[in-house]
């Protein structure tokens, strides 16, 4: 049995927006989805201690799940990239903090495949770095940190469809879960 672990961002829980739909891709492939909720709000998400705080929050769930789960993290949750690298876990990182040095350092040391999803209007996204780190990148022109684009709301809903399709393509390319 395959497992997926959902690691939320700082503003929303593990069952909202992208974190509702992307894990459904893993679930449709037979995975059990485990959703982490933060025990408290972190003090400063842009200082190095946040990486250790996130690891302390997420590692117990990973230990309980065992095996090699797929990680699906958003924003703050991408501070778990070090855990993914150390444990050789595949991941889907939604709006990763690519302007934070410890996150990009952890991603650069990953041995398992990962997908990066971000938008050009997100000040925490670095498309050039993303393409250097992995061949699996979805970059959406004009999308902000919530992956909303200018114009009608339906345009942002279409972006969500593109994210789900990218997750499906990534999991197929990564042969996850392994047959």
C-alpha positions in Angstrom: 0.0 0.0 0.0 1.3 3.4 -1.0 1.1 6.4 1.3 1.1 10.2 0.7 1.7 12.8 3.5 0.2 16.3 3.1 2.1 19.1 4.7 0.2 22.4 4.7 1.3 26.0 4.3 1.0 28.6 6.9 -2.4 30.1 6.0 -4.6 27.1 5.3 -5.1 23.6 6.5 -4.1 20.3 4.8 -7.5 19.9 3.1 -8.0 23.2 1.2 -7.4 24.4 -2.3 -4.5 22.6 -4.0 -4.0 20.4 -0.9 -7.5 19.0 -1.5 -7.1 18.1 -5.2 -3.4 17.1 -5.6 -3.5 14.4 -2.9 -6.6 13.1 -4.7 -4.3 12.2 -7.5 -2.3 9.9 -5.2 -5.5 8.6 -3.6 -6.8 7.6 -7.1 -3.6 5.6 -7.5 -4.4 3.6 -4.4 -2.5 5.6 -1.8 -3.7 6.3 1.7 -3.5 10.1 2.4 -2.2 11.3 5.8 -2.8 15.0 6.5 -0.6 16.9 8.9 -1.9 19.9 10.9 0.5 22.3 12.6 0.4 22.1 16.4 0.8 25.9 16.6 1.6 28.8 14.4 5.4 29.2 13.8 6.9 32.5 14.9 9.1 33.4 11.9 8.8 31.4 8.8 11.8 33.1 7.1 14.5 32.4 9.7 16.6 29.1 9.6 15.1 27.6 12.8 11.8 27.1 10.9 13.4 24.1 9.0 14.0 22.3 12.3 10.6 23.3 13.6 8.8 21.8 10.5 11.0 18.7 10.7 10.0 18.3 14.4 6.3 18.6 13.4 6.4 16.3 10.4 9.0 13.6 11.3 6.7 11.8 13.8 4.0 11.4 11.2 6.5 10.1 8.7 7.8 7.6 11.3 4.2 6.4 12.0 3.4 6.1 8.3 6.8 4.3 7.6 8.0 3.2 4.2 8.6 5.8 1.4 5.5 8.0 1.3 5.0 10.7 -1.3 5.2 14.2 0.3 2.9 16.9 -0.9 3.8 20.2 0.7 2.7 23.8 0.2 4.8 26.9 1.0 5.7 26.6 4.7 5.5 22.8 4.3 8.4 22.9 1.8 10.7 23.4 4.8 10.3 19.6 4.9 12.5 19.3 1.8 15.4 18.3 4.1 13.4 15.4 5.5 12.5 14.3 1.9 16.2 14.5 0.9 17.5 12.6 4.0 14.8 9.9 3.6 14.9 9.7 -0.2 11.2 10.5 -0.5 9.5 11.7 -3.7 7.6 15.0 -3.4 5.3 17.5 -4.9 6.1 21.0 -3.7 3.4 23.6 -4.3 4.5 27.2 -4.2 7.9 26.2 -2.7 10.0 28.8 -0.9 12.7 29.0 -3.6 14.0 32.3 -2.3 14.9 30.7 1.1 18.4 29.3 0.9 17.9 26.2 3.2 14.9 25.1 1.1 16.8 25.3 -2.2 19.9 23.6 -0.6 17.7 20.7 0.6 16.1 20.4 -2.8 19.5 20.3 -4.5 20.5 17.4 -2.3 17.4 15.3 -3.1 17.8 11.9 -4.7 14.2 11.1 -5.3 12.2 12.9 -8.0 10.1 15.9 -7.1 7.8 18.3 -8.9 7.9 22.1 -8.3 4.8 24.2 -8.9 4.8 28.0 -8.8 3.9 31.3 -10.5 5.8 34.1 -11.9 4.0 36.7 -9.7 5.0 34.9 -6.5 7.9 36.7 -4.8 8.9 33.4 -3.2 9.2 31.6 -6.5 12.4 31.5 -8.7 11.7 29.8 -12.0 15.3 29.7 -13.0 16.2 27.9 -9.8 13.3 25.5 -10.2 14.4 24.5 -13.6 18.0 24.0 -12.3 16.8 21.8 -9.4 14.4 19.4 -11.3 13.1 18.6 -14.8 9.6 18.5 -13.3 8.4 22.0 -13.1 5.0 23.7 -13.7 5.5 27.5 -13.8 2.3 29.5 -14.4 2.7 32.9 -15.9 1.1 35.6 -13.7 0.2 33.3 -10.8 0.7 34.5 -7.3 1.5 32.5 -4.1 -2.0 31.1 -4.0 -1.7 30.3 -7.7 -4.4 32.9 -8.6 -4.0 34.7 -11.9 -5.4 38.0 -13.0 -8.8 38.2 -14.6 -11.9 36.0 -14.1 -11.9 33.5 -11.2 -12.4 30.8 -13.8 -8.9 31.5 -15.1 -7.5 30.6 -11.6 -9.7 27.5 -11.5 -8.2 26.5 -14.8 -4.8 26.8 -13.2 -5.9 24.3 -10.5 -6.7 21.9 -13.3 -3.2 22.4 -14.8 -1.7 21.7 -11.3 -3.6 18.5 -11.0 -2.6 17.4 -14.5 1.1 18.2 -13.7 0.8 16.0 -10.6 -0.7 13.2 -12.6 2.1 13.5 -15.2 4.8 13.7 -12.6 3.6 10.6 -10.8 3.4 8.7 -14.1 6.9 9.8 -15.0 8.2 8.9 -11.5 6.4 5.5 -11.7 4.7 6.2 -8.4 3.6 4.1 -6.8 6.0 1.6 -8.1 4.1 -1.3 -9.7 
